[in-house]
Amino acid sequence: MGSDVVVVGGGVIGACIAYELAKAGARAVVMDREASGQASRASAGMLAPLSEADGPGAFLDLGMEGLRLHRPLAEELQERTGIDVGYRPTGLLRVALNETDEVAVRRRRSWHMAAGFSVGWLDPARVHDAEPALSRDIRGAAYYSQEHQVSPPLLAQAALRAAADLGAVVRMGLNVEGFLISGSRVHGVRAGGEQLECDEVVIAAGAWSGAFAELPPALPVRPVRGQLVALQTVSTPLRHLIYSSGGYLSPKPDGLILVGATQEEVGFDPRPTAAGVAGLLHSVARLTPTLASAAFAHALAGLRPGSPDGLPLIGRLPGWSGIAAATGHFRNGVLLAPITAHLITDLLLRGRPRLPLEAFDPARFAVRAA
Ligand SMILES: Cc1cc2nc3c(=O)[nH]c(=O)nc-3n(C[C@H](O)[C@H](O)[C@H](O)COP(=O)(O)OP(=O)(O)OC[C@H]3O[C@@H](n4cnc5c(N)ncnc54)[C@H](O)[C@@H]3O)c2cc1C
């Protein structure tokens, strides 16, 4: 039996797409060769578009829309599945550890304020009031009350469960090997010895999205490894996300503090390393010396889907019909998962996306190569 849409990849991106498609009434099948989401399992889950954007523009607009959608999505998923996806409006402190940092943090805050966002400045005494566990060496911090967080594995799990409850088929442990193609039209996938016909395919295969040689030009997506360390605390000593030039701390509701993250170009090697863990622990000692006594819970590594210009690829594949990409979300796939899901659903079922997609069109790379 055929289906309307096959989604290749069940990380946060594929899971949220399957959910939105199912909600819109499409018969969706989501396939992942492993358990849900390689990068998504290792992610800190910060929803921080202002901290991540380098200036106003399409990426910031996309990120702000992604952020806006997270709270209602979390409430909806909790209602449908009973899963608390860990959405917490914690706010984020971007701290300055030295003079150079302070200049950079103040400069970023200036363009944020010029763009109309409200961002406070805390002097060292107020930083200490807000977060007594932070180092006394901190020279000040910009306060982003609008930046929040979520638990990415729980978000993917809840979205997949809600999608399944709405009739989507979730198939884990199934590798998509290739596609059913007639001329320039894709009309299905080949997976685990099966052929599944469908009207549309969505590639949401994270760092592996460039691996489908049958559909030239290959999507220019590459793995960028990120390592995280998790520390277990008894009563969380931090209330906010803490972001610095040397790393970040993300306090979770269960007392875990995620310390991130490295950024390494090492191919498809998903293992945490001694050097990566050592560097992250060093950044903890600089930011929050009292965390030295926290229990080491575990280290994680994920392969972020990187793209040549750092922006996601959302839209139809150039030269092909019946297939779209939702990948290359690099450091912000969790933030961008809900808006990506809406955009793909708009594109496939409604013909018109709710935001302009030119900056994210996969064809931008094909044009440059031509
Ligand atoms: C350390 C770290 C920290 C991060 N922190 C943040 C953060 O704070 N905020 C934020 O927004 N983002 C963050 N990110 C980025 C974010 O995690 C990613 O952008 C996001 O998870 C990408 O999701 P995805 O679904 O595209 O990829 P993935 O989660 O990797 O899922 C892709 C899935 O596709 C499957 N797949 C691949 N090929 C096939 C195939 N042929 N057949 C079947 N299945 C296939 C894989 O098995 C995988 O499960 C972080 C990432 C890392 C590594």
The ligand as a MOL file (V3000), in Angstrom:
LIG
                    3D

  0  0  0     0  0            999 V3000
M  V30 BEGIN CTAB
M  V30 COUNTS 53 58 0 0 0
M  V30 BEGIN ATOM
M  V30 1 C 26.4380 18.5970 21.1890 0
M  V30 2 C 25.2950 19.2040 20.4440 0
M  V30 3 C 24.5830 20.2380 21.0330 0
M  V30 4 C 23.5220 20.8200 20.3420 0
M  V30 5 N 22.7950 21.7930 20.9490 0
M  V30 6 C 21.7310 22.3330 20.3060 0
M  V30 7 C 20.9210 23.2990 20.9570 0
M  V30 8 O 21.1940 23.6650 22.1110 0
M  V30 9 N 19.8430 23.8020 20.2940 0
M  V30 10 C 19.5290 23.4110 19.0260 0
M  V30 11 O 18.5430 23.9020 18.4640 0
M  V30 12 N 20.2860 22.4900 18.3820 0
M  V30 13 C 21.3710 21.9540 18.9900 0
M  V30 14 N 22.1490 21.0270 18.3550 0
M  V30 15 C 21.8720 20.7290 16.9410 0
M  V30 16 C 20.7220 19.7680 16.8040 0
M  V30 17 O 20.8970 18.6890 17.6880 0
M  V30 18 C 20.6420 19.2640 15.3640 0
M  V30 19 O 20.5970 20.3450 14.4600 0
M  V30 20 C 19.3750 18.4210 15.1840 0
M  V30 21 O 19.3220 17.4070 16.1640 0
M  V30 22 C 19.3330 17.8040 13.8150 0
M  V30 23 O 18.2160 16.9660 13.7920 0
M  V30 24 P 17.9690 15.9600 12.5990 0
M  V30 25 O 16.6640 15.3130 12.8560 0
M  V30 26 O 18.1850 16.6760 11.3080 0
M  V30 27 O 19.2030 14.9490 12.6930 0
M  V30 28 P 19.3970 13.6460 13.6070 0
M  V30 29 O 18.9180 13.8730 14.9810 0
M  V30 30 O 20.8160 13.2170 13.4420 0
M  V30 31 O 18.4230 12.5920 12.9390 0
M  V30 32 C 18.6630 12.1230 11.6350 0
M  V30 33 C 18.2360 10.6740 11.6270 0
M  V30 34 O 18.2610 10.1940 10.2840 0
M  V30 35 C 18.5530 8.8240 10.3450 0
M  V30 36 N 19.0280 8.3880 9.0230 0
M  V30 37 C 20.1100 8.8420 8.3430 0
M  V30 38 N 20.2160 8.2190 7.1690 0
M  V30 39 C 19.1780 7.3440 7.0970 0
M  V30 40 C 18.7490 6.4010 6.1110 0
M  V30 41 N 19.4010 6.2340 4.9670 0
M  V30 42 N 17.6620 5.6510 6.3850 0
M  V30 43 C 16.9760 5.7980 7.5500 0
M  V30 44 N 17.3410 6.6860 8.5040 0
M  V30 45 C 18.4260 7.4470 8.2720 0
M  V30 46 C 19.6280 8.7250 11.4130 0
M  V30 47 O 19.6700 7.4160 11.9560 0
M  V30 48 C 19.1670 9.7680 12.4230 0
M  V30 49 O 18.4490 9.1820 13.4820 0
M  V30 50 C 23.1950 20.3860 19.0280 0
M  V30 51 C 23.8830 19.3210 18.4550 0
M  V30 52 C 24.9300 18.7290 19.1540 0
M  V30 53 C 25.6470 17.5760 18.5300 0
M  V30 END ATOM
M  V30 BEGIN BOND
M  V30 1 1 1 2
M  V30 2 1 2 3
M  V30 3 2 2 52
M  V30 4 2 3 4
M  V30 5 1 4 5
M  V30 6 1 4 50
M  V30 7 2 5 6
M  V30 8 1 6 7
M  V30 9 1 6 13
M  V30 10 2 7 8
M  V30 11 1 7 9
M  V30 12 1 9 10
M  V30 13 2 10 11
M  V30 14 1 10 12
M  V30 15 2 12 13
M  V30 16 1 13 14
M  V30 17 1 14 15
M  V30 18 1 14 50
M  V30 19 1 15 16
M  V30 20 1 16 17
M  V30 21 1 16 18
M  V30 22 1 18 19
M  V30 23 1 18 20
M  V30 24 1 20 21
M  V30 25 1 20 22
M  V30 26 1 22 23
M  V30 27 1 23 24
M  V30 28 2 24 25
M  V30 29 1 24 26
M  V30 30 1 24 27
M  V30 31 1 27 28
M  V30 32 2 28 29
M  V30 33 1 28 30
M  V30 34 1 28 31
M  V30 35 1 31 32
M  V30 36 1 32 33
M  V30 37 1 33 34
M  V30 38 1 33 48
M  V30 39 1 34 35
M  V30 40 1 35 36
M  V30 41 1 35 46
M  V30 42 1 36 37
M  V30 43 1 36 45
M  V30 44 2 37 38
M  V30 45 1 38 39
M  V30 46 1 39 40
M  V30 47 2 39 45
M  V30 48 1 40 41
M  V30 49 2 40 42
M  V30 50 1 42 43
M  V30 51 2 43 44
M  V30 52 1 44 45
M  V30 53 1 46 47
M  V30 54 1 46 48
M  V30 55 1 48 49
M  V30 56 2 50 51
M  V30 57 1 51 52
M  V30 58 1 52 53
M  V30 END BOND
M  V30 END CTAB
M  END
